Amino acid sequence: MLLTIDVGNTHTVLGLFDGDDIVEHWRISTDARRTADELAVLFQGLMGMHPLLGDELGDGIDGIAICATVPSVLHELREVTRRYYGDVPAMLVEPGVKTGVPILTDHPKEVGADRIINTVAAVDLYGGPAIVVDFGTATTFDAVSARGEYVGGVIAPGIEISVEALGVRGAQLRKIEVARPRSVIGKNTVEAMQSGIIYGFAGQVDGVVHRMARELADDPEDVTVIATGGLAPMVLGESSVIDEHEPWLTLIGLRLVYERNVSRM
């Protein structure tokens, strides 16, 4: 089986693939202070409970694919693969890895690896043109051409960042649970903040996607809008532009890129 690891700024998501199917997944906090040994113990604790894997670290794992936006964590994961999965082919998404996605931006090296991996999966699953909206630490909007090229995107503060900022900068406000309120018009401070977050972000998504789609295709209706990321479900029911929800988009992209590179390793 293939172990895929997507390291984001806030969370790290692990997915276990049996062929094309994801059979298990885990979400943990991203901590740049964790050492390779600590990560190995954490992985063993999670995967040791799965019936398809053996008791020893690495049993049942035939390959590993890693994408990380946190350089220090990527460094430690490289050590994990070397020390604890030495006999297992491991692919880390970095310069030289074949993705099959042309990057048509001013500075291609500045584009996050996760955004390119999302593009790979979006093209494979839905084709182009497409827009991927990833609800993570930041909310990112990535434009994919009809030819499967990454042509650019938009980066906005994420939902959790906005909630934290309100709690820190608002004298009479506090950090709240991100949840759908009873109504758009809040009857108390918490509901008013929840409404502003949920419906405000839904409006942001609709507005940004409409503008991007007009630039991306002659007919904006031809653009498929795909939502992913841990907080996507909070906005799905309120946005009018999202066509598809694929929570494992990055993990699927990692599987595809691994398959394109494993024969070269």
C-alpha positions as CSV (number, residue, x, y, z in Angstrom):
1,M,0.0,0.0,0.0
2,L,1.0,3.6,-0.6
3,L,1.3,6.0,2.4
4,T,0.7,9.6,1.3
5,I,1.6,12.6,3.6
6,D,0.4,16.1,3.1
7,V,2.1,18.6,5.5
8,G,0.2,21.9,5.8
9,N,1.0,24.8,8.1
10,T,-1.6,23.8,10.6
11,H,-2.4,20.2,10.0
12,T,-0.8,17.1,8.5
13,V,-3.0,14.6,6.7
14,L,-2.0,11.0,6.1
15,G,-3.7,8.8,3.7
16,L,-3.3,5.1,3.0
17,F,-4.0,3.9,-0.6
18,D,-4.8,0.3,-1.7
19,G,-4.4,0.8,-5.4
20,D,-6.6,3.8,-6.4
21,D,-8.7,3.6,-3.3
22,I,-8.0,5.5,-0.1
23,V,-8.7,3.0,2.7
24,E,-7.7,5.0,5.8
25,H,-6.7,8.5,6.7
26,W,-5.5,10.5,9.7
27,R,-5.2,14.2,10.6
28,I,-2.7,15.4,13.1
29,S,-1.4,18.9,14.1
30,T,1.7,20.1,12.3
31,D,4.5,20.8,14.8
32,A,7.8,22.0,13.4
33,R,9.5,21.0,16.6
34,R,8.8,17.3,16.2
35,T,11.9,15.2,15.5
36,A,12.1,12.4,13.0
37,D,12.0,9.9,15.9
38,E,8.9,11.5,17.4
39,L,7.2,11.4,14.0
40,A,8.0,7.8,13.5
41,V,6.5,6.9,16.9
42,L,3.4,8.9,16.0
43,F,3.0,7.2,12.7
44,Q,3.4,3.8,14.2
45,G,0.8,4.6,16.8
46,L,-1.7,5.5,14.1
47,M,-0.9,2.8,11.5
48,G,-0.4,0.1,14.1
49,M,-4.1,0.0,14.7
50,H,-5.0,-0.7,11.0
51,P,-5.9,-4.3,10.2
52,L,-4.2,-4.2,6.8
53,L,-0.8,-3.3,8.2
54,G,1.6,-5.3,10.3
55,D,2.8,-4.7,13.8
56,E,6.2,-3.4,12.8
57,L,6.8,0.1,11.4
58,G,6.8,-0.1,7.6
59,D,4.9,-3.5,7.4
60,G,2.5,-3.4,4.5
61,I,3.8,-0.1,3.2
62,D,5.1,-0.4,-0.4
63,G,5.7,3.3,-1.1
64,I,5.6,6.8,0.4
65,A,4.7,10.1,-1.2
66,I,5.3,13.3,0.7
67,C,4.3,16.9,0.1
68,A,5.2,19.6,2.6
69,T,4.9,23.4,2.9
70,V,6.9,23.5,6.1
71,P,10.6,23.1,5.3
72,S,11.7,21.9,8.8
73,V,9.0,19.2,8.8
74,L,10.1,18.1,5.3
75,H,13.6,17.7,6.6
76,E,12.5,15.5,9.5
77,L,10.3,13.4,7.2
78,R,13.2,12.8,4.9
79,E,15.0,11.4,7.9
80,V,12.0,9.3,8.8
81,T,12.0,7.6,5.4
82,R,15.7,7.0,5.6
83,R,15.8,5.6,9.1
84,Y,12.5,3.8,9.5
85,Y,11.4,3.0,5.9
86,G,14.8,2.5,4.3
87,D,13.6,-0.3,2.0
88,V,10.5,1.5,0.9
89,P,10.6,3.7,-2.2
90,A,9.9,7.3,-1.0
91,M,9.1,10.3,-3.2
92,L,9.3,13.9,-1.8
93,V,7.7,16.6,-3.9
94,E,10.6,19.0,-4.7
95,P,12.4,20.3,-7.7
96,G,13.2,17.5,-10.2
97,V,10.0,15.5,-9.4
98,K,7.9,15.0,-12.5
99,T,4.3,16.3,-12.0
100,G,3.3,16.8,-15.7
101,V,1.9,20.3,-14.9
102,P,3.4,23.3,-16.7
103,I,3.6,26.3,-14.3
104,L,2.8,29.5,-16.1
105,T,3.6,32.0,-13.4
106,D,6.3,34.7,-13.1
107,H,8.2,32.7,-10.5
108,P,7.3,29.0,-10.7
109,K,9.5,28.0,-7.7
110,E,7.4,30.2,-5.4
111,V,4.2,28.1,-6.0
112,G,3.5,25.8,-3.1
113,A,4.0,22.1,-3.9
114,D,0.5,21.3,-2.5
115,R,-1.1,23.7,-5.1
116,I,0.7,21.9,-7.9
117,I,-0.3,18.5,-6.5
118,N,-3.9,19.7,-6.3
119,T,-3.7,20.7,-9.9
120,V,-2.6,17.2,-10.9
121,A,-5.5,15.6,-9.1
122,A,-8.0,18.2,-10.5
123,V,-7.0,17.6,-14.1
124,D,-7.1,13.8,-13.6
125,L,-10.5,13.8,-11.9
126,Y,-12.3,16.6,-13.7
127,G,-10.2,18.0,-16.5
128,G,-9.8,21.7,-17.2
129,P,-10.5,24.5,-17.1
130,A,-10.9,24.3,-13.3
131,I,-10.5,26.3,-10.1
132,V,-9.4,24.6,-6.9
133,V,-10.5,26.2,-3.7
134,D,-8.4,24.9,-0.8
135,F,-9.7,25.8,2.7
136,G,-6.6,25.6,4.9
137,T,-4.5,28.0,7.0
138,A,-5.0,30.2,4.0
139,T,-7.8,30.0,1.5
140,T,-6.2,29.5,-1.9
141,F,-7.8,29.6,-5.3
142,D,-5.8,27.9,-8.1
143,A,-6.6,28.3,-11.8
144,V,-6.1,25.4,-14.1
145,S,-6.3,25.9,-17.9
146,A,-8.1,23.7,-20.4
147,R,-4.7,22.2,-21.2
148,G,-4.0,21.3,-17.6
149,E,-1.6,24.2,-17.0
150,Y,-1.3,25.9,-13.6
151,V,-1.8,29.6,-14.6
152,G,-1.9,31.3,-11.2
153,G,-4.1,31.9,-8.3
154,V,-5.4,33.9,-5.3
155,I,-4.3,33.7,-1.6
156,A,-6.6,35.0,1.1
157,P,-6.5,34.6,4.9
158,G,-8.1,31.4,6.0
159,I,-11.1,30.8,8.2
160,E,-9.2,30.0,11.4
161,I,-6.8,32.9,10.9
162,S,-9.7,35.3,10.7
163,V,-11.4,33.8,13.8
164,E,-8.1,34.2,15.8
165,A,-7.6,37.8,14.5
166,L,-11.1,38.8,15.6
167,G,-10.5,37.3,19.1
168,V,-7.1,39.0,19.5
169,R,-7.9,42.5,18.0
170,G,-11.5,42.8,19.1
171,A,-11.7,44.2,22.7
172,Q,-15.0,42.5,23.4
173,L,-14.7,39.6,21.1
174,R,-13.2,36.1,21.7
175,K,-12.2,33.0,19.8
176,I,-15.3,31.1,18.9
177,E,-16.2,27.7,17.5
178,V,-16.6,27.8,13.7
179,A,-20.1,26.6,13.2
180,R,-23.2,27.6,11.3
181,P,-25.4,30.0,13.3
182,R,-29.2,29.7,13.6
183,S,-29.7,32.6,11.2
184,V,-27.7,35.1,9.2
185,I,-28.8,37.8,11.6
186,G,-27.0,36.8,14.8
187,K,-29.0,37.2,18.1
188,N,-25.8,37.3,20.2
189,T,-22.1,38.1,19.8
190,V,-21.0,34.5,19.1
191,E,-23.7,33.9,16.5
192,A,-22.9,37.3,14.9
193,M,-19.3,36.3,14.6
194,Q,-20.2,32.9,13.3
195,S,-22.4,34.4,10.7
196,G,-19.7,36.8,9.6
197,I,-17.2,34.0,9.2
198,I,-19.5,31.4,7.4
199,Y,-21.4,33.8,5.1
200,G,-18.6,36.2,4.7
201,F,-16.3,33.4,3.4
202,A,-19.0,32.0,1.2
203,G,-19.4,35.4,-0.3
204,Q,-15.7,35.7,-0.8
205,V,-15.5,32.4,-2.5
206,D,-18.4,33.3,-4.9
207,G,-16.9,36.7,-5.7
208,V,-13.4,35.5,-6.3
209,V,-14.4,32.5,-8.3
210,H,-16.7,34.5,-10.6
211,R,-13.9,36.9,-11.4
212,M,-11.3,34.1,-12.0
213,A,-13.7,32.1,-14.2
214,R,-14.2,35.1,-16.5
215,E,-10.5,35.4,-17.0
216,L,-9.9,31.6,-17.3
217,A,-12.5,30.7,-20.0
218,D,-14.5,32.3,-22.7
219,D,-17.6,30.7,-21.1
220,P,-17.3,30.8,-17.3
221,E,-19.8,27.9,-17.1
222,D,-17.2,25.6,-18.5
223,V,-15.0,26.0,-15.4
224,T,-15.3,23.3,-12.8
225,V,-14.9,24.5,-9.2
226,I,-13.5,22.0,-6.8
227,A,-13.4,22.5,-3.0
228,T,-10.9,20.8,-0.7
229,G,-9.3,21.3,2.7
230,G,-10.4,20.6,6.2
231,L,-12.7,23.6,6.6
232,A,-14.5,23.2,3.2
233,P,-17.6,21.6,4.7
234,M,-18.3,24.8,6.6
235,V,-18.8,26.8,3.4
236,L,-20.1,24.1,0.9
237,G,-23.8,24.6,1.7
238,E,-23.6,28.4,1.4
239,S,-21.5,28.9,-1.7
240,S,-23.3,28.9,-5.1
241,V,-20.2,28.2,-7.3
242,I,-18.7,25.0,-5.9
243,D,-19.3,22.1,-8.2
244,E,-17.3,19.3,-6.6
245,H,-16.1,18.5,-3.1
246,E,-13.0,16.3,-2.9
247,P,-11.6,16.2,0.6
248,W,-8.6,14.0,-0.4
249,L,-7.6,16.0,-3.5
250,T,-4.0,16.5,-2.3
251,L,-3.6,12.9,-1.3
252,I,-4.9,11.7,-4.7
253,G,-2.5,14.1,-6.4
254,L,0.4,12.6,-4.4
255,R,-0.6,9.1,-5.5
256,L,-0.7,10.2,-9.1
257,V,2.7,11.9,-8.9
258,Y,4.2,8.9,-7.1
259,E,3.0,6.7,-9.9
260,R,4.6,9.0,-12.5
261,N,7.9,9.0,-10.7
262,V,8.3,5.6,-9.1
263,S,9.6,4.0,-12.3
264,R,12.4,6.6,-12.4
265,M,13.6,6.0,-8.8
